[in-house]
Amino acid sequence: DAGVIQSPRHEVTEMGQEVTLRCKPISGHNSLFWYRQTMMRGLELLIYFNNNVPIDDSGMPEDRFSAKMPNASFSTLKIQPSEPRDSAVYFCASSPSWGFQPQHFGDGTRLSIL
Amino acid sequence: SQQGEEDPQALSIQEGENATMNCSYKTSINNLQWYRQNSGRGLVHLILIRSNEREKHSGRLRVTLDTSKKSSSLLITASRAADTASYFCAPGESEKLVFGKGTKLTVNP
């Protein structure tokens, strides 16, 4: 089975531009998580969904960040407008059911905002 | 949700040696998970130990859990250069996992 698929793998853009990161979870997984990883702050949970519904978005840093999950096989994380401090690796993960299940991570999107 | 704290922050050993990493947490948990992250890759789940278990094995990995001390350890036996990675623990109270800074393990050939 294919794992969690993220696109693009790398994104370089100028500040002020809109950035859209995409994630396809593992088929049949009900929970989806978005993380951000930086050297300074480590791995931070931004938002997670269960059955396509956002459950906890308390980690979303600002209103510039938004996430959607229109169906069970696709999610997006959008940053508008982007700023240099948003530069990080963004990971998407999915898990098979609600509660206490291992999470399966994609290989991330390395985002650089100039 | 609580964050686990891994110790040491960095560990360097020779191939064939054992590597031990520790994790501490603050409040009661349902389970504790360990993950590995190779450079440039996403995290990979290694093992999940439930609060009513004391020890669990998976191949060369051995995980212990002491709920009275609120701590866990991950032992990698007969380490290989391919074990070079960062290792994270995640105390599980809910679906939401909070990761610490991890232990960076380097296995020298």
Interface residues (C-beta under 8 A of the other chain):
Chain A: V4 S31 G42 L43 L45 Y48 N50 I55 D56 F91 A93 S95 W98 G99 F100 Q101 P102 Q103 H104 F105 G106 D107 G108
Chain B: N30 N31 Q33 G40 R41 G42 L43 V44 H45 L48 F88 G92 S94 E95 K96 L97 V98 F99 G100 K101 G102
